[in-house]
Amino acid sequence: MAITDIKAFAHLTAADIESLGHELDTIRRDVESSLGEKDARYIRRSIAAQRILEAAGRATLFASKKRWAWLTGTALLSVAKIIENMELGHNISHGQWDWMNDPEIHSTTWEWDMTGTSAQWKAAHNYSHHMYTNILDMDDDLGFGILRMTRDEEWKPINLAQPVANLFLAALFEWGIALHDLAATKEQMGIPPVGLFPPRNIFNEPNKAFWRKAGKQIAKDFVIYPALTGPAWKSTLKANATANLIRNLWAYAVIFCGHFPDGAEKFTVDQFENETHGEWYLRQMLGSANFDAGPVMGFMSGNLSYQIEHHLFPDLPSNRYPELSVKVRELCDKYDLPYTTGPLSKQYLLAFRTIHKLALPDQWLKRTSDNAPETSSERKFAGISLPSLPQWNGSEWLAEHSASEWLAEHQPTWGLDPETGERRGLRSAMQEAKVALKAKARHEQEVLREAKATLQEKARQERELLKAKAQREGRISRILRRNR
């Protein structure tokens, strides 16, 4: 299963986690107290830049019959849509700029350039996903209801279509998110599913809000703006469709790189039920992943290249994430925790591998849900004999005790290294487990080689015995023939 006890998995004591929580609270307060004109200027300039890019793209598309104009207009419009989606719509709707008390740049008033409504997205995302990040059966964003992203989910034959479903989700990401948020909103409101035969619940308020917004988006991009360009309406229509596709693919890649590469762990309801404030912070750190980005890529991703920092502080302004990442890294070093990051291409390929791998039945897969690269649990350390894991003798011990009971008994040994005085947490545990597993694999290979050599020697001896027997029988036959 996924993580049931975050203390045991992270190899941190309750006191360590409480201390980590206090330090993260201090970081939050420091940023909140320093917010000011520089930050306000950042978001206002971002909005102005996005609107200039969109206006320039729309204007250029009046000449879109010409190839250069079509390419230029499409590129400008694509960048404008990406900025509006990632840096503006997503982050403003998180309330990151509510402290300005600007009615235009406020989470209650901003409506983004996407098919779904901001209100439904906030209900499904801001609360459900960020409160219950990567908790099985509680976080609806864990695969968005159509992808199996952990072995803790039961495999079904429909999962064989997962690679194809992933392509459709990427290309139509705004529609996938919109429909996902619509379903989550209706579930939260207790609205029964729509029925067609006989018709029921079709014209409920969430449905009407969704189709009003979707209708406006369709009319804007595929009717009004193309019509305004007159004779160039066909090329403008293609440009708008292309810009939406590019925005969808980019948003999809950014989201998947932040949530589904190796190291973005999953959790059970058992972990959540008695979760402390410090453990909530720790779950956000272990359940998210970053990707390496400079200022430009960071801006184009809405600074969601810092997904760990975003999950720790979703309502702090995104322009502060780069400086926050320095402090979060320092805390990871201090508490010996992994800080999951890597190139965007690598992070996406890891998620892509998981999508295709988990489309297959579990019996075709080598590892278990306790020790798979895309999903781990505290039980992955069971059965690994390490100096830092005294008396931790695997599943038999776990059958009678909990992982946290073992941790409580060995806090002095695990919490601090007796030689260096430094904390020994999850990062060291994973490194040592990797070494131990490699040693175990080498030992098993040696045992197999020895067994193979023994069998080969036995087979050689049997061949020699058979050969000697045949030779004796041959001599006897020759003697008998001579004596006849």
N, C-alpha and C positions, 0 to 999 in steps of 0.2 A: 504494500500500500504506500501512499504518499506519507509525508511527515506527520506523525501523530504527536510528537513531543519535540518542540523546537529547541528546548534547552539541551536535550540529549543530542540532537542532530548537530547543533552548533558547538557542542562541547563547551558551553558557558554555564556558569552558575547563575542562580536567580539574582544574586547580588551584582554579577557582571552585567546582566541584561538590564537591571534597574539603573545601573550607572550609565550604560549606553543610552538609555532613554532620556536620562537627565541631560546628558551632553548634547543630544540631538535637540531637545527642547531649548537649550541655551543657544544653539546655532539658529534656530527659528526666531527666537526673540531678538537676537542681534540683527538679523536681516530685517525683521519687521520695524525695528526702531530706526533703521538707517534708510528706509524708503523715502524718496523725495523727488525733487524736480528732475534729476537726471533720469530716473526710471520713467517718470511721466513723459519726458521728452522722447525716450526710446519707443514707447508704444505709439505715441502720436506720429512720430516719423515713420514707423513701420506701416501704420494705416495709410499715411500720405503716399508712401512709396508703392504700396499695393494698388491704390486707386489710380495713380499715374500710369503704372504698368498696364492695368486693365484698360484704361482709356486709350492708351497708345496702341494696344493690341486691337481693340475694337475699331479704332480709326484706320489702322493699317489694312484691316480686312475689307475695307471698301474697295481696295484694289486687289483683292485676293485671287482674281483670275490670273494674275501674274505670279509666277512661281515664287519669286523672291518675297513678294508681299505676303503670300500665303504662309511661307515658312516663318517669316519674321513675326507676323501677326499671331500665328499659332504658338510660337515660342513665348512671346510676351504674355499671351493669355494664359498659357500653361503655368508660367511662373507666378502670375498674379493669383490664379486659383489655388496653387500650392501654398503660397504665403497666407492667403485668406483662410484656408482650411487649417493649416498647421499652427502658424504663429498667432493668428488673430482669433478665428472662431473657436478653436479648441481651448486656447489658454484664457481668453476672455470669459468663456462660458464656465471655466473652472473657478471664476471669481478672483483671478490673480490681480486684477486691476480695480476691484471694487473699492479699495482703500482711497482711490482718487475722488470718489463720489461724483464722477462724471457720468451723467445719464446716458451718454452715447456709448461709453466704453464700460459697460456694466453687465454682469452676468444675467441680470433680469431683463435686459432690453436687447442684447445683441442677437441677431438672427443671421446665421452663417449661410454661405453660398453652397449648400448641400441639399440633397433631396429630403432628408429627414428634418424634423423640427429641432431647434435647440432645446426646447423644453423636454421633449421625449428623450433626447440624448443625455441631458443632465440627469434625468430620473434613472436611466439605465446605467450610465457610466459613472457619473460623479459619486453616486451613492453605492450602487451594487458592486461595481468593479473595484473602486478604490477602498471601500470598506472591507470587502471580502476577497481581496486579491488572491487569485489562484487557489481558492478553497473549493474543493470538489463539491458539486451540487449546490453551490451558493454563488459562485462567480460565473455569470452567464457569458462573460467574454472569453472563457476558457474553451476556445475552439469555435466560439460564436454559434454554437448549436448545430454546426454541420461538419466540423472536423474533430476527429479523435486525436487529442494531443497528449494523452497519458494512458498508460496501460491500466490505470485504476478504473477507467471506463470500460465497460464490457464491449467486446468486439461484436459487431453485427455485420451481416453480409453487405449491407448498404455501404459500409466503410471501404469496400473495394473500389468504390467510385470516388474516393477521397482525392486522388490526384487531379481528376477532372473537375470536381467541385472546387478545388483550390484555384484552378485557373479562372473559373467563372467568378469566384469571390474577388480575386485580384482585379479583374477587368471591370467588375461592377461593384466595386467596394462601397461606394456611397449608398447604393441601393441595398447591399447586404447589411450595412450598419443601420440604415434607416428602418428596414423591416425587422431587424433584430431589436432595435430600440422600441419600435411600435409594439412588438409582442411582449417585451419586458414591461412596458408601461401598462398594458392591459392586464398583465398578470398582477402587477402591484395594486391596480385598482379593483381587482377581483371581477373583471369583465369576462364572461364565458367566451369560449372560442366561437368564431364565426361559423354559421351553418348556411349552406346553400340550398339543401333540399330537406326540409323546407327552409326558406330564408330566415335567419335570425341573427341579431347583433351585428348586422352589416353597417348600420348607420350610427354606431356609437361615436362618442366625442373624439377619442384618440384616432379612429379611422378617418373621421372627417378632417381633423387637423392635419393628419398625414397627407391626405390627397389634396387638400388645399395647397400645402407647401410643395408637394411634388408637382402639382399642376403648374404652379408659378415657375418652378425651375425648368420644366419642359417647355413652357411657353417662351420663357426668356431666351434660352439657349438654342431652341430648335424652331422657333416661329418668329418672334419679334426681331431679334438681332439679325438673323438672316434676311428677313424681309426689308429691314432698313438699308441693307447694302444693295438693294435693287437687282440689277443683272448678275451680280456676283453672289446671289443668295445660295446657290448650290455649294460653291467653294467655301463660303462662310459657314454653312451648315456642317461641312466636313471638318473645318477648322475647330468649331466649337465641340464637336464630338471627339476629335483628337485631343483637345486640351483637357476635356473631362477624363478621357482614358488615361492620359499621362498623370493627371492629378490622382486618380484612383490607384494606379500602380505604385506611385511614390508613397502615398499615405499607407497603403497596404504593407509595403516593404518596411517602412519605419515602425509600424505597429508590431509586425511579426518579429522584427529584430529586437524589440524591447521586451517581448513577452514569451517567446518560444524557443530561443536557442538553449543549448546545454547550459546548466547552471541556474536557469530560472525555475526554481523548485515549485512543487505542488504541495498542498496541505489538506488534511482531513478536517472534518467538522470537530473531531475530538480535540484537535489543537486549538480551535477557535473558542470553544465553549468556556474555557477558563483563562482566556488570553489576557495578559496584562498590557498596559500601555507600552512598556518597553518591548514586549514580545510582538506587539503590532508593528512597531518600527522595524524589528528584526525580520519579521515576515516580509515587509516591503523590500528590504535590502536583499533577502535571499530569493524573492519571487520575481525579481526584475533583472534586466540586463541592459547595458549600454552598448553603443558602438562608437568607434573612434570618429571624431569629426572636428574640423576646424571651424572658424567663425562662420563661413559661408554655408557649409553643410549644416552646421548647427542651427543657423537661422532658418534655412529651408525646411528643416525638420521640426520647426517650432521648439527647438532645443530639447526635443524628445530623444535626441542622441544621449541625453542624460536621463534615461528612463528611471534609474534608481533614485536620483534626486527628485524627479517628478513624483514618484510614488511616496517618497518620504514627506514631501512638502508640495502637494498638488495645487495649493492655492497661493504659493509664493511666486512672484513674477519670474517668467522663464528666462529673462536676461540675467538673472542671478544664478542660474544653475551652474555655469562654468566655475564660479568661485565657490559655490557650495560643494562641487565635486571634489575640490582639493581637500576640504575639511572632512568630507565623508570618507575619502581614501585614507586620510590620517587615522580616522576612527577604525577603519577596517584593519589597518596595520596594528593599531593599538590592541584591538580585541582578537587579532589573528583570524579575521574573517575574509572570505574571498570577495573581490570586487570584480564582478563579471563584466568584461568588456572585450572588444576586438574589432577588427575591420568590419565594415558593413557587409561586405561580400561573404565573409566567413560566418557572421552571425545569421545571415539569411540562409546560407547553405545548410547550416545546422538545423534551422527550423524546417527547411525544405526536406531534409532527410527524414526528420521525424514525421512529417506529414505522409510521406510515402511509406515509411517503415510501419507505422501504426495502421495503415490501411490493410495490413495483413493479419491473419489470425495469430493469437498469442503463441500457439504451439509452433509456429514457424520462426519465432523470435528466440534469440539466444538468452538474453538476460531477463531478469524479473523486474517488476515494478519497484522493488526495493533497491536495485543496483543497476538501473539503466541510465544512460547519459542524459536523457530528457526528463527523468523522474527518479528521485532518490528518497530514501527514508533513513531514520536512525538505525534501522536494521541492516543497512549496508555495511556497518562496521562489525556486525556480529560474526564470530568465527575467525576474525583476524587477530592473531596473536602479536601484540606489539608491547614494547617496554612501557609505553605510556598508557596502555589499556590493560591493567592488571586484572586477572580473574574474569576477563570478558570473554567467555567461552561459548558464545554463539547462541543459536536458537533454543537449545535446551535450557540455558539460563534464563533467556527471555520468556520462556513458557511459564516460569514461576515468578518472575520479577519484571518490573518495568525498567525501561532504559534510564528513566530519571532516578530510580532507586539506586541503580549502580553508580550513576553520576554523583549522587549525594554522598555515597560511601567513599568516593575517591576524589572529592574536590581538591584536597591538598596536592594530590599527585597530578591531576589534570589541569586545574585552574592556573597554576603557576609552575614554570619549569624550575625545579629545585637548584639547578646549576646557574641559570641566567637570571632568574627572577622575572622572566617575561611570561605573559599569558600564552597558553597553548590552546588554541581553539580549532575551529573547523578547518581552516586552511592547512594547519599542520596535520590534522587528522586525515585529511584527504590525501595529502602528499605521502604520509606514512602508509596509508592504506594502499595507495598506488604502488609503493615500493614492495609492500608485503604481498600484494596480489601478483606482482611480477615475479617475486621470489617463489610464491606458491606455484605459479605457472611453470617456472623453470624446474622446480622440484618435480612437478607432475610429468614434465617432459623427460626428465632424467629417469623417473620411475618407469615411464613408458619405454624409453630407450633400453633400460636394463631388462625390462620384461621381454622386449623384442629380441635383445641379444640372447637372453636365456632360451627363448623359444627357438631362435635360429641355431643355437648350440645343440639344443635337444634334437632338433630336426637333423642336424649334421651327424650327430651320434647315431641316430636311428638309421640314416642313410648308410653310414659305415657298417653298422650291424647287418643291415640287409645285404650290403655288398659282400661282407665276409661270409654271410650265410650262403649267398649265391655261389661264392667261390668254393666253399666246402662241398656244396651239393654238386658243383661241376666236377671237382676232383673225385668225388665218390662215383659219379656217373662214368668218368673215364676209367677208373679202376675196375668197375663192374663190366664195362665193355671189353677190357683187356682179358679178364678172367673167363669170358664166355668161350 
